[in-house]
Amino acid sequence: MINFSRLSAAWLRWTAWSGMWNPSVVADDGQETAEFKSDDQTYHVKHEGNWWVVDETNDRGRVYPAVAMFSSFDLAERFLLLDWALLMRDDLASGSLGRDLYELGYSTSVTVTEVRKGFVEIRCGVGAAVLPVLNATVFSHLMLMPTEEIEKLVNVGMPPS
């Protein structure tokens, strides 16, 4: 059974902290779909076949389908926690969890296969992710990390909730 409560809490916390307008979550625990919405950005997470797929919609209503795909919900959750933090915190994106990891190149713990222009599949012992090259490079260093550890990293320096 899928539990979206961690992602829901993180989305509402991050959007409130960053000043996004009208944040909300439409998710039923146990279901295989959820929508994390705001007037500025929306993420739709759904289970399709063997993959967890993330679609994004920007503030102008343009939909970007399948911007990220994961072989497990755990990987999708880890990625979204990281992605939202990097989106909303320039200090992380331009530092230790963004640029610094990108400059290292792919982690030696993953295999990398191009799947389409600008997108690669990264695979390691915990599963696989299909992501844009920039995101894949950064996430390759963290995909083996437990979700709780990623939460600790992205929440350093945040105001208490």
Buried (B, 14 or more C-beta within 10 A) or exposed (E): EBEBEBBBEBBBBBBEEBEBEEBEBEBEEEEBBBBBBBEBBBBBBBBEEEBBBBBBBEEEEEEEEBBBBBBBBBBBBBBBBBBBBBBBBEEBBEEEBBBEBBEEEBBEBBEBEEEEEEBBBBBBEBBBBBBEBEBBBBBBBBBBBEBEEBBEBBBEEEEEE
